[in-house]
């Protein structure tokens, strides 16, 4: 297993990849660390899932998700983290983590992977996508929130659960996803003002971040190619 592949320059849409690699018809899915539930809703719209349980540890965001819940009975929002999943053993067909494993407290990452193995049905799949520590967007992010160490620890937790035999590696996928921002105000709202992390920038650092972001603004706003790694895992059985 490798943490990154600098040769992977192709652009991808993660939903397209999911449709290509995962059998989701009538599946019970679990998304850990759903954030604003953007991907939760896109998954429910695009794929014929039986149900998707979306968990979030940030209580402020979880409350917003409940308030904004739409009339799709297949989506169930729950409070909680990956280290203690509120689901029975062998009950989930597919687990999703979209750039959320590295947000689990480092001392609980291994436990989170063990929990995923516990709740998956034999033959069930885990789709763990993580940002690669590279690229222009990462260079801006690390000015105020350097995630190098936690991303490495997240990869280590994945490797350890594979080594243990609780989950087996099906495939690693490397590609670039695209993110767009109309302006710095949108970047500030979506990235700096998140409720799950308290970003505190003094005036000088704020000005530096704003200037580095401004260098990427064009006629249609700012666009970034973000390298990601998907570790597709399976529970033996």
C-alpha positions, 0 to 999 in steps of 0.5 A, spaced: 500 500 500 502 507 498 500 513 501 500 517 495 502 516 487 505 523 484 504 520 477 496 520 478 494 526 474 487 524 472 481 528 474 475 524 477 468 525 480 468 521 486 460 519 485 462 516 478 468 512 481 463 509 486 458 507 481 463 504 477 466 500 483 460 499 488 454 494 488 449 499 491 442 496 489 438 496 495 444 496 500 444 499 507 450 504 507 453 508 513 457 514 512 462 516 518 463 523 519 458 526 514 459 533 515 454 538 511 451 531 508 452 534 501 455 527 499 449 523 503 444 527 499 448 526 493 448 518 494 441 518 496 439 521 489 444 517 485 444 510 487 438 505 489 440 505 496 435 501 501 438 506 507 444 510 508 445 512 516 449 518 516 453 520 523 457 526 525 460 527 531 460 535 531 453 537 535 452 543 531 453 540 524 449 534 526 443 539 529 443 543 522 443 536 518 436 534 522 433 541 521 435 541 514 433 533 513 428 532 507 423 528 506 427 522 504 426 516 509 432 513 506 437 518 510 437 517 517 442 522 521 445 519 527 450 523 532 457 519 533 464 518 531 467 512 528 470 509 534 463 507 537 458 506 531 451 505 533 450 499 529 449 491 530 455 487 528 454 484 521 449 489 519 452 494 514 453 493 506 457 499 505 461 504 509 463 511 506 468 515 509 469 521 505 476 525 507 474 524 515 478 518 517 484 523 519 479 528 523 478 522 528 482 523 534 489 519 533 488 515 539 482 512 536 483 511 529 485 504 529 479 503 534 475 506 528 477 501 523 476 495 528 469 498 528 468 498 521 470 491 520 465 489 526 459 492 523 460 490 516 457 484 513 461 479 511 463 481 504 461 488 505 465 494 503 469 500 506 470 506 501 475 510 505 477 516 501 483 521 504 486 527 501 493 526 499 498 531 502 500 535 495 497 540 491 496 548 491 489 547 495 493 543 500 499 549 500 494 554 502 490 549 508 497 548 511 498 555 512 493 555 518 492 547 519 497 543 517 494 535 516 501 532 514 501 528 521 494 526 522 493 524 514 499 519 515 496 516 522 490 515 518 493 511 513 497 507 518 490 505 521 488 503 514 494 499 513 494 496 520 487 493 519 489 490 513 495 487 516 490 484 521 486 481 516 480 484 519 479 487 512 482 486 506 485 491 500 481 490 494 484 496 490 487 503 491 485 509 487 489 515 486 486 521 482 484 528 482 478 531 484 476 538 483 474 544 488 471 551 486 470 557 490 467 563 487 471 568 491 475 568 498 468 569 502 466 562 499 473 559 501 472 563 508 465 560 509 466 553 507 473 552 510 475 557 515 468 557 519 467 550 519 464 548 526 468 542 527 475 545 527 477 552 531 481 555 526 484 562 529 488 566 524 491 572 526 491 578 522 498 577 519 496 570 517 489 571 515 492 576 510 497 571 507 492 566 506 487 571 503 493 573 498 495 566 497 488 564 495 487 570 490 493 568 486 488 562 484 482 567 482 480 567 475 474 569 471 470 564 474 473 564 481 478 559 484 479 552 481 483 547 485 485 540 483 486 536 489 489 529 489 486 524 493 487 516 495 481 511 495 482 505 499 477 500 497 477 495 503 472 488 504 471 484 510 473 477 509 467 472 508 
